[in-house]
């Protein structure tokens, strides 16, 4: 007969691999930060020179891209630290905090732009449309398009929620810039109110993106389930000797999922065999689901209060 066994040495990815991954994430963020600073500076200067509220708002949006890169670098650096006495599960959630910061910055930006729109409608004014205005917007759209493609590709390769969130942030900047381009054409045709109207559209786009990012980050921080229970059951119950499994829980971000569960085996099974069976379940789950940590609790089927379901 066996007693309840808890495999208290979960299998995790080597720290060296995590360190390498974080370094690659940081390298991407540094490159994107430089490009975002150039784009933001070009738009803000052009907006000030031409008195275009839509270009200026677009510049502030791009400045938020750069700010989010800085937050991301700080969060990513802290997240790469190994587990310690006070943080036995590691520091990965700091990257989620950084992602949350990006979303909150977007919401703050939307409020600042909205105030500028209200002032324009109340006080009036007309922007000056020049060849410089068109040139800056077109060039920055091209730069942002390359940044999004690069950051999205690296985010998927490195499985980084931070890079993917930042790519979504920059992607919204592209749509904003297209709106600004359209407003320049409209103003050139004499529709002066279009400048402020497009700025209002920018507010909606920024706020929508920010809310989506805040929601995703909040789900991670609230330990929302990230793996389908039925998927785990199908993997574990396919192992010969496992009678049932229950109390399946998962949490974490896409690149750092923690999974724990209980499996039940024949109460007459030798201790060593039951222990190996638990490790077999760990191996299969980590291979099939690509999770960072799997903790398996082994118990006999007749264990009081541990009814299978």
C-alpha positions in Angstrom: 0.0 0.0 0.0 1.1 3.6 -0.5 0.6 6.9 1.3 -0.1 10.2 -0.4 3.0 11.2 -2.4 3.8 14.8 -3.4 6.5 15.3 -6.0 8.0 18.3 -4.5 10.7 18.9 -7.1 8.8 20.2 -10.1 10.6 20.2 -13.4 11.4 23.6 -14.6 13.4 25.0 -17.5 17.1 25.7 -16.7 17.7 29.2 -15.5 20.4 29.7 -18.1 17.7 29.3 -20.8 15.5 31.9 -19.1 18.5 34.3 -18.8 19.2 33.9 -22.6 15.5 34.5 -23.4 15.3 37.6 -21.3 18.5 39.0 -22.9 17.0 38.5 -26.3 13.7 40.2 -25.2 15.8 43.1 -23.9 17.8 43.3 -27.1 14.5 43.6 -29.1 13.2 46.3 -26.7 16.4 48.4 -27.0 16.2 48.4 -30.8 12.5 49.2 -30.8 13.0 51.9 -28.2 15.5 53.8 -30.5 13.1 53.6 -33.5 10.1 54.8 -31.4 12.1 57.7 -30.0 13.0 58.8 -33.6 9.3 58.4 -34.8 7.9 60.3 -31.7 10.3 63.2 -32.1 9.6 63.6 -35.8 5.8 63.7 -35.2 5.9 66.0 -32.2 8.2 68.5 -33.8 6.1 68.5 -37.0 2.9 68.8 -35.0 4.2 71.9 -33.1 5.5 73.5 -36.3 2.2 73.0 -38.2 -0.2 73.4 -35.3 -1.8 70.1 -36.2 -3.5 68.6 -33.2 -3.8 65.2 -34.9 -0.1 65.0 -35.7 0.8 66.1 -32.2 -1.6 63.5 -30.7 0.0 60.9 -32.9 3.4 62.0 -31.7 2.3 61.6 -28.0 1.0 58.1 -28.9 4.4 57.2 -30.4 6.1 58.7 -27.2 4.0 56.2 -25.2 5.5 53.5 -27.4 8.9 54.6 -26.3 7.8 54.8 -22.6 6.4 51.3 -22.8 9.7 50.1 -24.1 11.4 51.6 -21.0 8.9 50.0 -18.7 9.3 46.7 -20.5 13.1 46.8 -20.2 12.8 47.3 -16.4 10.2 44.6 -16.0 12.0 42.1 -18.2 15.3 42.6 -16.4 13.6 42.0 -13.0 11.7 39.0 -14.3 14.9 37.3 -15.4 16.1 37.0 -11.8 16.2 33.4 -10.5 13.9 32.2 -7.8 14.9 33.1 -4.3 13.7 32.7 -0.7 11.2 35.4 -0.9 10.1 34.6 -4.5 10.1 30.8 -4.8 8.2 30.9 -8.1 10.6 33.3 -9.6 10.0 37.0 -10.7 8.2 36.4 -13.9 5.1 38.4 -12.8 7.2 41.5 -12.9 7.0 41.3 -16.7 3.2 41.1 -16.3 3.3 44.2 -14.1 5.3 45.9 -16.9 2.7 44.8 -19.4 0.0 46.3 -17.2 2.0 49.5 -17.1 1.9 49.7 -20.9 -1.9 49.4 -20.8 -2.3 52.1 -18.1 0.0 54.4 -20.1 -2.2 54.0 -23.1 -5.3 55.0 -21.1 -3.4 58.0 -19.7 -2.4 59.0 -23.2 -6.0 58.8 -24.4 -7.1 61.2 -21.7 -4.4 63.7 -22.5 -5.3 63.6 -26.2 -9.0 64.0 -25.4 -8.3 67.2 -23.4 -6.5 68.6 -26.5 -9.5 67.7 -28.7 -11.9 69.5 -26.3 -9.7 72.6 -26.3 -9.6 72.7 -30.1 -13.4 72.4 -30.4 -13.9 75.1 -27.8 -11.1 77.5 -28.9 -11.0 76.8 -32.7 -7.8 77.0 -34.8 -6.6 75.5 -38.0 -3.5 73.4 -38.7 -1.0 74.2 -41.5 -0.7 71.4 -44.0 2.7 71.2 -45.8 4.8 68.7 -47.7 6.7 68.1 -44.4 3.5 67.0 -42.7 2.8 64.4 -45.4 6.4 63.2 -45.6 6.8 62.7 -41.9 3.6 60.7 -41.5 4.3 58.5 -44.5 7.9 57.7 -43.4 6.9 57.0 -39.8 4.1 54.6 -41.0 6.7 52.6 -42.9 9.0 52.5 -39.9 6.2 51.5 -37.5 5.1 48.8 -39.9 8.6 47.2 -39.8 8.8 47.6 -36.0 5.4 45.7 -35.6 6.5 42.9 -37.9 9.8 42.5 -36.2 8.5 42.7 -32.6 5.6 40.4 -33.3 7.8 37.8 -34.9 10.3 37.9 -32.0 7.4 37.9 -29.4 6.1 34.6 -30.9 9.6 33.1 -31.1 10.5 34.0 -27.5 6.9 33.4 -26.3 6.9 36.9 -24.7 3.6 38.5 -23.7 5.5 41.7 -23.2 6.8 41.9 -26.8 3.4 40.9 -28.2 1.7 43.6 -26.1 4.2 46.2 -27.2 3.7 45.1 -30.8 -0.1 45.6 -30.4 0.6 49.0 -29.0 2.8 50.0 -32.0 0.2 48.5 -34.4 -2.4 50.9 -33.1 0.0 53.7 -33.9 0.0 52.7 -37.6 -3.8 53.0 -37.8 -3.7 56.3 -36.0 -1.1 57.6 -38.5 -3.3 56.5 -41.4 -6.1 58.5 -39.9 -3.8 61.5 -39.5 -2.8 61.2 -43.1 -6.5 61.2 -44.2 -7.1 64.3 -42.0 -4.3 66.2 -43.7 -5.9 65.6 -47.0 -9.3 66.8 -45.6 -7.8 69.9 -44.0 -6.1 70.7 -47.3 -9.5 70.6 -49.0 -10.8 73.1 -46.4 -12.5 70.8 -43.8 -10.6 72.2 -40.9 -12.7 70.4 -38.2 -11.5 67.1 -39.5 -8.1 67.6 -37.6 -9.9 67.5 -34.2 -12.3 64.8 -35.3 -9.4 62.5 -36.2 -7.7 63.2 -32.9 -10.9 62.1 -31.3 -10.7 58.8 -33.2 -7.2 58.5 -31.9 -8.5 58.7 -28.4 -10.8 55.7 -29.0 -8.1 53.6 -30.6 -5.6 54.3 -27.8 -8.2 53.6 -25.1 -9.4 50.4 -26.7 -5.9 49.0 -27.0 -5.0 50.0 -23.4 -8.1 48.3 -22.0 -7.3 45.1 -23.9 -3.8 45.0 -22.5 -4.9 45.8 -19.0 -7.5 43.0 -19.1 -5.0 40.4 -20.3 -2.4 41.4 -17.7 -5.0 41.5 -14.9 -6.1 37.9 -15.8 -2.5 36.8 -15.3 -2.1 38.6 -12.0 -5.5 37.2 -10.8 -4.2 33.7 -11.5 -6.9 32.9 -14.1 -6.8 29.4 -15.6 -4.7 29.2 -18.7 -4.9 25.5 -19.6 -8.0 23.6 -20.5 -8.8 20.9 -17.8 -10.0 18.4 -20.4 -6.7 18.7 -22.3 -4.8 17.8 -19.1 -7.1 14.9 -18.3 -6.7 13.4 -21.8 -2.9 13.5 -21.5 -2.7 12.0 -17.9 -5.4 9.4 -18.3 -3.6 8.0 -21.3 -0.8 6.9 -19.0 -1.1 3.2 -18.0 -1.7 2.9 -14.3 -3.4 6.3 -13.7 -6.9 5.7 -12.6 -8.1 9.3 -12.5 -7.0 12.8 -12.0 -8.6 15.9 -10.4 -7.9 19.2 -8.7 -6.3 20.5 -11.9 -5.1 24.1 -11.6 -3.1 26.3 -13.9 -1.9 29.9 -13.7 0.7 32.2 -15.1 1.5 33.9 -18.4 2.0 32.3 -21.8 5.7 32.0 -21.3 5.6 30.9 -17.6 2.6 28.6 -17.0 2.4 26.7 -13.6 0.3 23.5 -13.5 -0.5 21.3 -10.6 -2.9 18.3 -10.3 -3.7 15.2 -8.3 -3.6 11.7 -9.9 -4.9 8.5 -8.4 -3.4 5.1 -8.7 -4.0 1.6 -7.3 -3.7 1.7 -3.6 -1.7 -1.6 -3.7 0.9 -0.2 -6.1 4.5 -0.1 -4.7 5.7 3.3 -3.6 8.6 3.4 -6.1 6.3 2.6 -9.0 3.8 5.2 -8.0 6.5 7.8 -7.7 7.8 7.0 -11.2 4.3 7.2 -12.5 4.0 10.7 -11.2 7.2 11.7 -12.9 5.9 10.1 -16.1 2.9 12.4 -15.8 5.1 15.4 -15.3 7.2 14.6 -18.4 4.2 14.1 -20.7 2.5 17.3 -19.5 5.6 19.4 -19.9 6.3 18.0 -23.4 2.7 18.3 -24.6 1.8 21.7 -23.1 5.2 23.5 -23.0 4.7 24.6 -19.4 7.4 26.0 -17.0 6.4 24.0 -13.9 4.3 20.9 -13.2 3.6 19.6 -9.7 1.9 16.2 -9.4 0.3 14.9 -6.2 0.0 11.1 -6.2 -2.6 9.4 -4.1 -4.4 6.0 -3.9 -7.9 5.7 -5.3 -9.3 4.9 -1.8 -7.7 8.0 -0.2 -10.4 9.6 2.0 -11.9 12.8 0.5 -10.1 12.3 -2.8 -13.0 11.2 -5.0 -12.2 11.3 -8.7 -14.1 13.6 -11.0 
